[in-house]
Amino acid sequence: MAIYVTSDLHLLHDKDFIYKPRGFDNARDMSKAIVDNLRKTIKDDDDLYILGDLVMGGADNLENSLALLEKIPGRVHIVKGNHDSDRKWWGYTSHCGWNLVEAENAIYLKYNKYHFYLSHFPTLTSNNDDDKPLKQRLLNLCGHSHTPDKWADFDKGPIYHVEVDAHDCKPILLDSIIHDFKDMYEKGHNEDR
């Protein structure tokens, strides 16, 4: 069993400012690639945390989007994003066939003595506690910004972007995120790991 995190899939979001920076010519190709990457990576006994904004478009797109989402394996946990309307939320929770665990705003996760705050929006989770070891800090995993830089908000605290834009349209293993944090603190903060 492994734990993966991702965000801001924006499946079938037919706006070129979304799919072009991700390297695609259209929303369908982008959506297929994202779902294929999830299917290749996630196993049935894995946990997948999706931190909001799964699909885009109106009611016409919802049925097609749900058909794509149904193909995603694993135990899926969702944090609501700013584009996850009540109608979409209803679709996620009632039609995808997942063993779904949902959260409205955030999920607190403890893993191998590390503490994570999983939210759609970047969130300040520290109180000037740069002197604390990494395992004693609350690390924010987030999306929303569509940044290709996983450290875009690191100057504000221990914030790590998991949106597909920062990870080649793939989910990221939680152990890899921990490794990235350790490397960042080793390079930038000389902090005990």
ABEGO torsion letter per residue (X at the ends): XBBBBBBGAGBGBBBAAAAAAAGBABAAAAAAAAAAAAAAABBAABBBBBBEGABBEBAAAAAAAAAAAAABBEBBBBBBBAABBAAAAAAAAAAAGBBBBBBAABBBBBBGGBBBBBBABBBBABBGAAABBAAABBBBBBBGAGBABAAAAAAAEBBBBABAAAAGGBBBBAAAAAAAAAAAAAAAAGBBX
